[in-house]
Amino acid sequence: MQMLRRTFLAQLAAGAASIGIGESGAFAYSKKKHPAHSESSKFDRIAISTWSLHNYFRTTRADDFAVAGPLLALLDVPEIVVDKYKVRHFEFCTTHFPSTEHAFLQELKYVLAHTRSTIVNMPVDIDECGAEGTFSDPEQTARSAALEAVKSRTCWG
């Protein structure tokens, strides 16, 4: 037997209303402040990408960008963003890394720990990997070529 949409919606509304009757109902509960939705957790659900600031990095500044201001260093981004916006999660674009040397990566790790921040994503945007996602290509040779291209870079960008 097929149920009409309006019949289904009427029954759904009646069921929802019956659950919400009284102080212990679902609707009464939903009005309470849930600890998982506190002010601080709102900021835990978002991240800021360095691409949002790409015109402030030497490697990605557009030729026609005319706003005056200092260039950013990747190591400064976590502290600036945490202090101003209270956001502690980042997507660091590989084109903004000045180095992949161990010493630089250790310094970045220290800055992230000091600001209680994390990297949640890191897109690998290099020409050799293509726009189609060569790392997930069904052909082993294409995947291997992309991996070797990334390994051969001492500095992205």
N, C-alpha and C positions, 0 to 999 in steps of 0.2 A: 504494500500500500504506500502510495506516495503522499508525503506531507507537504502542504502548502507553506510557502515561506512565512506568510503572516501568522499561520497557526504555530509554526515553530517559534517565531519571535514572541508571540503571546505567551506560550508555555515557558520559554526561557525567562521572560520578564517575571512571570508569576513565581517560578522557582527561585529566582534571585531575590525577589522581595520576601519570600518566606524564610530564606536563610538569614536575611538581614534584620529580622524582627528581634527585638530585645537587645540588652547590653552585650551579650556574648556572641551576637551574630557577626557574620563576615563584614557587613557594612560598618558596624561599630568598630571592628578591629581596624579596618582600613583608614579610619579617621585618626587613629593613634599614630604618633611619630615612631616610625620603625627605625631602629638603630642603624640599619644598613643604608638608610637614606639621609644621613646627617650631612651638614654643610661640608665637612671635610671629605666625605666619600664622593660628593659630587665632583670634586676636582680629581679624584682617583679614577674617574671613568673617562677622562679625556687625556689626550697627549698633544704636544705641539711639534710640528715638523719643522726642521730647519729650512725646508723649502719655503715656508711662509716668510722667511727672512732672507731669501736668496739674493736680493739686491744689496745686502749688507755683507756678503762674502765675495772676496776677490774673484774666485773661480766661477761664480755664477751671476755676477752683476751684469744686468742688461746694458748695452752700449748707450741707450737713450735715457737711462735712469739719472734724474737730475737732482734728487733730494740730497742735500748736504748731510753729512754725518760720518762718523767713523766706521771703518769696516769692523766686522765682528771676527773674533777668533772662536773656534768651536769650543775651546775650553771655558770660555766666558758665558756661553749660552745658558747652561743649567742654572748658574747663580742669578743671572739677570732675570730669567723667566720665573724661577721660584720666588725671588724677592718681589717681583712686580705682580705676577699673576697667580702665585700659589699652585702652579701646575708642576708636577714632578715626573711626568712621563714624557719621553721624547722619541721622535722618529728622526734619526740622524741620517741625512742623505750622504752617501759615500763621496759625492763630489765636494763636500765641505770638510773632509778629513785632510789636513795638511800633510799627514804622514801615517803610515801603517807600521812604523818602527815600534819595537817593544817598549821603549822608553816613553814615547808619546801615548801609547795605549795604556800604560800603567798610570800616567798622569791623568788621563781621561777617567780611568777607573777610580782614582782618588777623588777627583772633582765630583763624580756621580755619587760616591759614598758620602762625601762631605755635605752635599746638598740633599741627601736621602732621595736620590732620583734614580730612574731606570731608563734603559733603552727598550722600547717595546717593539720597534721595527727598524730595519735598516735596508732600504731598497738599494740594489746594486744596479746603478744606471751607467753602464758603459756601452759604447757602440758595438763592441764585439758580441754582446749578449742579445742584441736586437730587442725589438719591442714586443715580440711574441712570447717571451719567457723561455729562452733557450735552455735554462737549467731544468726545465720539465719537458723538454723535447723527447718524443718517443725514440729518436735515434741516439744511440750511445755516442756516436762520433760527435754529434752536435753538442751534447751535454759535456763531453770531455773537452771540446774546444772552448766552450764558455768558461769552464772551470780553470783551464790553463790560462785563458786571457786574464781572469781575475788574479790568479796567482802571480802572473808576470808583472803586474803593476806594483810599483813600490809606493806610488801615491796616486789615488784616484783623482780624476778631474782634469 
